[in-house]
């Protein structure tokens, strides 16, 4: 990795923790999961039951693996993103013939990335860097493990749809994972920006996901005005429709992604990280579940206080109370877990 220097001067974020760019709701969930001793290993083993090997072989046989001889420029983007975000290994990327613009990071033991030709052909070089960095961010955060499980559960839900209770139970888990994953997409838009270090290219990519390749016919300010109009909503009926429209969606809508990324840039968070002010990976073990839960609750409160959506306004006080309660619950669980861990360590010491 020491020789994989980017093609132009970009700041390398040595030892950066994924907590630096993760959305508060995403980060709170991940910190809670990581605090459970052995959870990641158990989850990886469970996800392995859904045949990750078959997924990789499918792309190996039906797509083009990017390397120095195939899509060499894209290979450089992957190498650069891994260098900038300080990954130990450069992940594989496959280009798949598919007109639908999409990219994903999947796998657990050795995550890899896939980009469709629909997305590849839609974007210019700098925008492709943003997308590659986005997917590398998923890998750094460990999202690829949970993404693989989500895909497997969606397939399982389809197979057992004829069993009412089984389908309802799995669908409830899938719905919760989808909500978390929408927040993880906001996280990785930030990771993509950190890798590309080109805010204009990141915004262009999100606009193209909404309106296609005719960028000259679009305007960033007008696109942001769309986002504000969507966030305000109309009446309670519009608010309900917006909630229902998220069913089955793993990605936030493009205007929302644009608005969230712009806010992250405007509040100075992006520049602080580029300037070197970010949490390091070797401090992840010290992250507090309670603190991250409170951070997530604070973010939701600020979002809801900022929102002009009528339904959100009606629910604001109740939701704020629930979020605060959630923070206290996380604190209690974390403290009990820590006490249990200390008892286990003490017993182990006595046995030795």
N, C-alpha and C positions, 0 to 999 in steps of 0.2 A: 504493500500500500504506500510505502514511502516515496515511490517513484511515480505514483498516479496523480501528478499535479494537474490541476485544471488548465484549460487552454488559454485562459486570461486571468488577470488578477481577481480572485475572489477570496474572501476571508474564510479560512478554514476554522471550523468551530470545534476545536479539539476537546474530546471527552464530554461533548455536550449531552446532557440528559434529555430524553424526550419530553420530560416535564417542562422544558423551556418553551415549547411551542404547543403543548396539548391544551385543547379547550378545557375549561374548568370542569365541566360535567364529564368529559372523557377522562381527564386526569384523575378525578376523584374515584371513578369506578376502577380504573387500572391500579391505582395505589391500594385500594381496598383489596383487590384480588391478589396483588403481589405481596400483601402483608400476610396472607394465609400461607403458613409454612407448607411447602410442597405442592401448592395449588398448580403452579405453572407446569410442573412435571406431570401431575395427574391429568391436567387438561390436554397436554400434548399427547399423552398416551391414549386418551379417549379419542382425540381428533384423528389419531393414527388408525383407529378402527374404521374410519370412513375412507380408507384407501387413498392416502395422499400420493402414494406411488403411482396409482392409476391416473390421477390427475396430471402428474408431471409427464407420464408416458403419452398421454393424450396430446399434450401440446408439443412434445418432442416429435411426435409422428405427424402432426397436422398443421404446425406453424413453423416459422423460421426463427431459429435461435440466433440472437444478436451476438456478434463477436467481431474480431478485427477484420474478418473477411466478409461478413454479412451485416449490412447496415452499420458500417464502421463508425459513422458520425454519431449514431444513437448509442453505440457502445461507449463512445467517449463521454456522452452525457451521463450514462449510468456510472461509469468509473469516476467522473468528476463529482457526482452527487454523493457517492459512497465516501470519497475523500473528504469533501466539505463537511458532511455530517458524521465523519469519523467512524464508519462501520469497519468491522474487522475483515469482512470479505465483500467482494463485489458481487451482488446478486445477479442471477441470470434474468434475461428479459427475452420474451418471445413476441414476435409480431405475427398476429393472426389475421387471416383474411376474413373480414367481417365489416360490412358497411356501417354498422351502428358504432358511433364513437364511444369508446369505453376503455378503461384500463383497470387493472386490479393486481393486488399482491396476495398470494395464497401460499399455503403450506405451513408446516410447523417446524420440522427438524431442519429443513433447508428451504426457507421461503424463496419464491421466485415471482417474477412480475410478467404480466401479459398486457400488451397494447394492441388494440384492433387497428386495421388499416384505415377504418373510418376516422379514428382520432388522429392517427399519424398523418394522413393526408390533409386533415383540417388545419393543422398547426404549423407555424414556422419553427425555425430552429430554437429560438429562445423560449417559445411557448412549450415546445417539446421538453426542454430542460425543466420547466416548471412541473410538467406532468410526471416526468421521471423522478424528480425530487419528491413530489407528492407520494409516489408509491414507495420510494426508499424510506420516507417518513413512516409509512405504515409498518414497514419491516422493523425499523428502529424502535417503534412503540410496542411492538409485539402484536399489532392488530392482525397480522396475517394469520396467526394461530386462531383467533376468534372468528375471523372472516371465513376460514375454512369450515369451522363448526357451523356457522350461520348457513353457508351454502348447503351443507349436508342436512341440516334440520329443515331447510326449505324443501329439499327433495323428499325427505322423509314425510313431511306434512302432506305433500301431494299424494304420496303412496297410501297414506292412512286416512285420506279425506272421507272415505266411506264409513269410518268408525267415528261416530260423533264425539264421544268423550276423549278418545285419543287425539283426534284432530284439534279439538279445543285446547287441550293441554299443551300440545306442541306449538300451536299457533300463538298462544299467550307468550311462550318463551321467545318465539321468533319475533313477535311484535316488540318485546322489550329489547332484544338484541338489535333490531332495526333502529330503534330510537337512539340507543347508544352509538350505533355505527354512523348515524347521521352526524352526531357530534364529532366522531372520530374523523369524518371527512373534513370538517372545519379545521381540526387540528392539522391535518396533513396538507391542506392548502397553505398553511403557515410554513410547514416543513418544505413544501415545494418552493415557496418564495425564498426561504433561507438558502436552499440549494442553488437556485437560479440567480438570486440576488438582483432581480430585475422586476420591480413592482409593476411597471407598465406591461411587461410580457405576461405576468400572472393575471392581470385584469383582462387583457386581450383574450387569453385562453378561456376565461370564464364567460366572457361575452360571446365567444364563438360557440361554446357549448349550448348557448341559448338561441343564437341567431344564425349560426352557420358561418361560412367563410367570407361573406361580403362585408368585411370589417369597415370599409369606407362608407357603408350605408348606416353605420351605427355610431352612437355617441356615448362616451362613458358617463357624462353628467345626466343625460336622459335615462340611461340604464339605471343609474343610482336613484333617480326619481321614481322609476318603476318599483325599485326595492322599497322605498319609503311608502309608496302607495299600497303595496302588498302588505307591509307590516302594519299599516294603519287599519286596513280592512274597511269594510263598509258597515254593515250592521251585524247583529248576532248570527244571522243566517250565513253571512260570508265567513265568519269566524268558524262556524261548525263545518262548513264546506272545506275550509283550509285544513282542519284537523283530519277530516275523512280522506282528503287527497293524499295524506302522508301514509296511508295504509299500504303496505307492500313496498314502500320506497326505502332504499338503503342510502340514498344521497339527498341532501337538501337541494332545493331548487336553485338554479344558477344565480338568480338575482339576490337570494339570501346569502349565498356564498360570497358574492361580490361585496355586499354590504358588510358582512362580518370581517372579511379580509381587509377591507378599507379602514374599518374602525380599528383593527389591530395595528395597522400601519400608522394611522393618524394619532393614536394615543402614545406613540413612541416605543411600543414593545419591540417591534421589528428592529429598530435602530439600536436599542439597548443591547440586544443579543449580538448584533453585528459588531458592536463596540466591545464585546467580551463580557457583558454582564448577564450571565445565565447560570443555572444550576448545573453541576457536573455529575456525571454518571456514577462516580464513586460515592456520592451522597444519597443515592436513591434509597438505600436501606434505612436511612434516617427519616424518610418522608413520613409525615403523620397522616393517618387516615382521617382523623377528626379535622385537622387543618384543611386538608383537601376537600372534605365534605363541606366545610364552612365556605371555602372558596367557591365551590360549585353553587351553593345556596346564594352567596353574595352575587354571583354572576346572574343567576336567574332573577333575583330581586331587581338588580339594575336593569336587566332586559325588560322586565315587566313594567317597571316604573317608567322606562323610556317608551314603551309601546303605547300606541293610541288605539289598539284593537279593542273594540267594545267588550268582547267576551273576556279578554284578558283583564280588562279593567274591573269587571264584575268579580272575577276569581282572584284578583291580586292579593287581597288580604289573607284569604284562606290558604292560597299557595305559599305565600311567604311564611306563614305559620308552619305549614307542613315541611317546607325546606329547612327551617330552623330546627324543627323536631328531628328531621333526618340527620342533621349535623350532630345533634346530641346522641342519637342512636349510634352513629358511626363512632363517636368518641367512646361510648360505653363498650361497644363490641371490641374496639381496638385495645382498650385498657384490659378487658377480660382476656383477650388473646395474649397480650404481653405478659399478664400475670401467669397464664397457663404455660407460656414459653419459659418463664423464669423458673416455675416449679419443675418443668421437665428438665431444664439444665441442672437444677439443684439435685434432682433425683439421680440424674446421670452421673453427677460428680460424686454423690454418695456411693453409687454402685461401683464406681471405679476404685 
